[in-house]
Every structure is written in structure tokens, then in C-alpha cells.
Amino acid sequence: MSEYFDLVKNIDIDEFENAIGFEPMDTNTRGEDYGHCPDPWNLHKHGDRTGKFAINRDKKVYNCFVCGGGNLLSLTMAIRDCDERDAIEWLRQFTSKSNQTDESFIDEINRLLTDKKTTEQETLPWFNDNVLTQWVNQDNPWFVERGISDEVVSRYRLGINYETKRTNQDQEFISESIVLPHFWNGRLVGWQNRWLGDRPKWVPKYTNTNDFPKRTTLFGWDHVLDADNPIVIVESVPTVLYLASLNIPAVATFGATVSKEQMKMLRGCQQGIVLAQDNDQAGDKWRGDLVSYLDRYIPVMEMEIAWEDDIGETRMVKNSEVTIGLYNHPIYV
């Protein structure tokens, strides 16, 4: 993603629009070229007849009232059906080197270093949640093996993509994956794919949609805002789904790295939190970071016994129980 931020400022919008077949109807007062949506997700049932799509020439982002919005990289990946690397290489043809002085170059580098996080937050992606209908599927043993109830599958709009594609230079891999949608403030801002079966080493267990807001959001947050009981904080999405199946409010930090933005959000959990880290070195650091920051603001409790692996990724074994904090529900590991 950092490579994209390095080149996006030099993208010629006119050339880019021409290459994707977008012909602006006009440019509005906000500096947006607007016109008919190229509809890469096939969400316009009868085509875009009124011009619901726009590209901001200065911010280099797009928005459609039907499809959603994001940066030019995610738009390119959707239109050309390619991965991030190939999309960046394709976009590179629309950039031109600028004749900067040494002083202006240093100023630009400093601006990028200080404003990068702000830019990422401003371009929070969002998608029309109708895109999920193509993957909705409750009949999959993966959900059953991990104790995820049908009700949670439906509520979190989980599904399976039987032909998930991943490319790496001249290699292509297609396989099944569980689709884990991420909603933020009621909007679909992306999804994770949890790959199933054997996969090459260059395909990680989890992949995300482009511009996925891992650092600035928490998975499951929309579902626990009104929780009266302490909220369990975990590392992974499947763990949240399993705990939700036990009626335990939980959110995930998308891994063992917790950001300052996420910790600031958790300060609002005045009902208290229960930390449930994975039983490894990364989990210990994750727990320590959260305790040292949050202990002064809210009640922080810790799980009595840590599990050997991410609970959401562990098949249930009967008669092996641990209890999360003050909750009396058995957690099978």
C-alpha cells in the first residue's frame, strides 16, 4: 500500500479515466468528475442512467451512490479483476515525474510522513452490501466445527466464495474461502477471506480487500455498542464469531498488533473489558500494550486461562473447558 501512496499523487486523472472507459458528464464545484458508473461489481441492475459515479481529481478517490467508494487502487483492482501488485503496476503508466526542487521534494516527503494516516482515514472504503449476496452460504462445515451458530452466520452475513482468486506475479491460485464481512457504523467497509484447504506459501491464511481499515476499526464493534456486560477483546475475527454464538459480546483487533486508534476507541467501554489473548509471545505483548494503556481509564480484566491457539481457529474438543473472566460459559479448545 505504501508503494501506491508514493505514486498516486502523480496519476494523470484524465488518462486514468480514459483507460477505464469513464467519460465524465461534467466537473462539479468539489472538483469531482461525475458520470455513469463503470459498475465493476454489477450492482446497477439496469445500468447507471443518471450519473451516480464521481472521481475526485485532487484527492484521487472515487464514490458511487450505489457501489460505494474508495481509492483508485481498489477501483482498479475491481475493474481489471487483479491483485494489488498488478493494479499498482498498471497505474504506474499514468504517472509522470514532476520537476521538484530539493526543498519542495523534502517538503513533500515530510507531508506524506505526517499525513499518511489521516489520508487513509479520510478514504475509508465502503461497499454496497448487496455484493455479499453472491457468497451467502450457511451450509459449510467450517462454521459448525468452530461453534459458530446459524444465527451468527446470518447476523454477521458470513458466506463462502468458491472461486477466490489470488495472484502473485505470474502465479494464480483459485480456491474456496470463508467471506468475513466487516461493517463499520453500519457500512460495509471491506471483508476478509479466510482461505480453506491447502494453499501455496505465498497465499496467507487471511487476505483482505484493498484499503481494509485494520488500524482504525475493530471487528464486531457495531454489535457491542449497547452491551451491558464487559466486552471481550480478542485478536481474530473467528474468535468474535464463536463468542457471539455464546451470547458473549466481543470485538477483534485483526491480529496481535493493536493500534493507538483502536485503544482510544476501547476507552469508551466503561462497562469494562476482558482481555483474551492467544497463548504465545505476540499475544503477551498484545495484552501488555492494552493493559498499560487502558488500565487508567476503564476496568480491565484478564482471562483466567489462555488457550493454546486462536479459539476461533481451533476445532472444539469435548471436556476441555476454560472460562473467560467473569463469564461462566464453557470455551472448548
N, C-alpha and C positions, 0 to 999 in steps of 0.2 A: 504493500500500500504506500510506503514512503516513496517508492520509485514513481508512483502515479502523481503524488503531490509535487514531486520535483518537476514534472513535465506539464502538468495541467495548465499552469499559468501561461504557457506559450502555445496552447492549442488554438488554431485558427478556427473560430466557430463557423464561419461561412463554409469553409472546406469540409468541416465535420458534418454540418447539416446536409450538405450536398451528397456526401458519401453515404449517409444513412437514408437518403431519399426523402428528407424532410424539407418541404417548401413552405416557409413562413408566410402567413397571410399578412402580417404586419409586425411592428415592434411597439410595445406599449410603453407607458411612462416609467415603468420599473426596469426598463432595459431588457425586457423579455421578448424573444421572438416566439410568437404563438401561431398555431395552426393545427392541422389534422394529425392525430397521434399515429405513429408507426405501428402501435399495438403489438409489441413483441410477445405479450402473454395471451393474446387472443381474448381479451376481456370486453372489447366493444362488440356486442352481438351483431349490430348492423353497421359497423364501421363508425368512425368519428366524423359525423357530418357537420358539426358546429365549430370545431377547433378547440378542443379541451386540453391541448398539449402545449407546453412552453419550455424554452431553454433560456436561462438567464445568461446573458452574454458575459457579464462581469464575474459572477460567482461560479460559472461553469457547472451549474446544476440543472436538473430538469424536474418538471412536475406535470402530472396529468390528473385531472379530477376523477378519472376512473381507475387508472392503473396504479397510481402512486407517484413517488418521486425519489430522487437520489442524485448521485454524481454521474458524470459522463462515463466513468468506468463501469458502473453497474448497468447503465443503459447499453453500452457497447457489448457487454457480456450477454445480455438478453437478446439483443438484435442479431448478433453474429453467432450465438449459441457456442460460446467459447469460454475458456477459463481466464483467470485474472492475468496470467503471464501473456497469453496470446492477445488479450484485449489491449494490454499496455503496448505491446509491440505494434499492433495495428494503429493505435492512437498516435504513436510516435511520428508517423508520416505527416501529421497535421501540425507539427510544432516547427517553430523557426527560432534559430538562435538570435537573441537580442544583443544589440551593441551596448552593453553596460560599461560604465566606468568602474574602476576598482571600488570606489566609495559606494556607488549605488548597488554594486554586487554584494558588498558586505552588509549594507542596509537590508537588502532583500533576504539574505541568509538569516539575519537576526529576526526579521519579521516572521519568517517561516518557523523558526525555533520557538518563538514566543506565542504565535497564534495558531499553531497546527492543531492543538486540542480544541480550541474554540471553533475552528473551521469544521472539524469533524463533527462537533456537536450541532452546529448550525445546519449541516447537511444530513441530519438524521434521516435515514431512508424510511419509506413506508410503501406498503403494497396493498392493493385491493385484496381483501381476504378471500375473495372468490377463487383466487389462484390455488387455494388449498383443496378445493373440491375434487381436483383430479387425483389426489393422493389419499383421500379419506378411506380408511380401511381398519375395522376393528378386529377382524379375524386373523390375527397374527400371533403365533406362539411367543414372540418376544415380549409382548405385553403381559401375557399370563405368567411366564417364567420369572418376571421381575415384579410380580404382585401389583401390577397397575390395573386398576379396575376399569370396566367398560365405561362407567360414569366419568372417570377422569380422562379416558381416551377421548370421549365426546366433548367434555368441557374444555380441554386444552387443545382440541381439534388436531389430534395426532393422526398420522397416516403413514403410508408406505409408498415409496417411489420405486417401482420395479426396474426402472431403467435410468438410475442415477449415473451421470457421466462425469468423469474426471480425466483431464488431460495433463500431460507433462511433456513439453516439447513435442517429440514425435510419437509419444506413447498415449494410448487411450484405454481407459478402464471403465466398463459399464457393469453395474451390479445393483442389487437391492439395497435400500437404505430406509431406516425409520425417519420420518419427517417430524421434527420437533419445532413447531411454530413459536415465535417469540412476539408477544404483544406488549406494547408499552403505551400507557394512557389510552387504551382501547384501540390502538392502531397496530396493525401487523408491520413490524419493522425488520423482519427477516426470519430465517429459520436455520436450524442446524440439521445436518444429515448425519445420522449415526449408521455407519456402514455395517452391513451384515456379511457373514461368511468370510472366506479367505480373500485377502486383498494384497496387492504389491506393497512393498515397504514405503514407496513414495506417496501412498494414499493413507492419511492419518485416520484414526478411528472416527473422529468428528471433523466435519467440514462445515463452513458457514457460508451464507450468502454474502456477497461482496458488501463492504461497508457495514458489516454487522457490529452493532454498538455494544461490544463486550464490556468496555471500561465504564461506560456511562449509564448502564442499566443493570437491573437484576431480574433474573428469570423468575416468573411467578408473582412478581410484585403486585400486579393488578388484582390478584386473587386473595391477598392477605391484608389489604389496606384497612379493612374493618375487623380484623381479628382481635378478639379479646384476650386470648391466651398468648404466652410468649411465642415468638416466631423462631423456628429452627433455621439456622443458616448452614447451608451445605455447599459443596463445591460444584456438583454436577446437576444437570437437568433431570436425568432419570431418577436421581435420589428425591428430588422435589415431587416428581410424579408418584413415586412409591409412597412417600409420606402423605401426600394429598389423598391417596386411596385409603389411608388410615384416619382421615379427617384431622391430620396434623398440619397446621399452617407452616409453609416452608418456602424459602427462596434460595436461589443458587447464584454464585459469583462467576460462573462459567470457568471454573478451574481453580487452581491453587494460588492464583495471584489475585489479590484484592486491591482495587484502586482507591484513591482518595475520594473520588466521586461516589463510589459505592459505599464507603464508610460514612460519608456525610449523610447519605440517604438513610442508612441504618440508625443514625442518631435519632430519627423520628419514631423509632419503635419504643415508645415509653412503657409499653406492657412488658418489655424485656425481650431478650433473645437467648436462644440456646445454641451454642456452637457445636457442630457435629462434623469434625474434620476427618479426613482419611488418615489411616494409621501408617503414615510414612513421614519422611523428613519434610517434604513440601507441605504436608498437612499441618505439621507442628509450627512451621513458620507462618502459615496462613492463620492459624489460631492465635499465635503470639501477636501478629500485626493487629488483628481485630480486638483482642483484649486490651492491648496497650492504648489503642485509640478510643474505644467505646466505653471502657470501664468508668470513666469520669462522667459520662453523660446518661447512661441507661443501665438497668440491671443486666449483667452478663453472667449467664450460667454456662456450664460446660457439660458435655455428655459424659456419663459415668464410665463407659467402656467404649473404646474406639473399635471399629470393625477393621478387618484386615484389608479390605478393598472398598472401592466405591460401592455403597449399598445398592444403588440403582443398577450396577453392572454385575451384581453377584446373584447367582441363582439361589433361590430360597432352599434352605435345608431345615427340616423339621427338628424341633427340640434343641435348637441352638438360638438362644434368645439374649438380647441385650435391651436395656431400657434407655431411652433418650431423656436425660434430665428428669423433670417432674412428670413426664408423660408415662402412663402405665402400659402403653401399647407394646406388645412384643415385636421386636425387629429381628426378622430372620436373616441370618448371614451364613 
